[in-house]
Amino acid sequence: MWTEEILPDKSGNALKKTFLFKDFSEAFAFMTRVALLAEKQDHHPYWVNVWNRVEITLNTHSAGNIVTEKDRKLAEAIDKLV
């Protein structure tokens, strides 16, 4: 489930979700699929990957670091990849 959180510096908000996989290869394959999807939507996530964990943060910088429909659309599309 995506959660909507205030950014640590209080400059806006973001959608966040953590995905867990069997191993690094599965996590990296997922990231590759997300990258291709994000490129098609011209909307790119901030993410962190450590071994089998991928943490994704979405917000729209050009809208003032807030969650927009663009973020919700990408989040929904990412969920369909898993």
Secondary structure as GFF3:
##gff-version 3
##sequence-region A 1 82
A	DSSP	beta_strand	3	6	.	.	.	ID=ss1
A	DSSP	beta_strand	13	20	.	.	.	ID=ss2
A	DSSP	alpha_helix	24	41	.	.	.	ID=ss3
A	DSSP	beta_strand	46	50	.	.	.	ID=ss4
A	DSSP	beta_strand	53	58	.	.	.	ID=ss5
A	DSSP	three_ten_helix	61	63	.	.	.	ID=ss6
A	DSSP	alpha_helix	69	79	.	.	.	ID=ss7
###
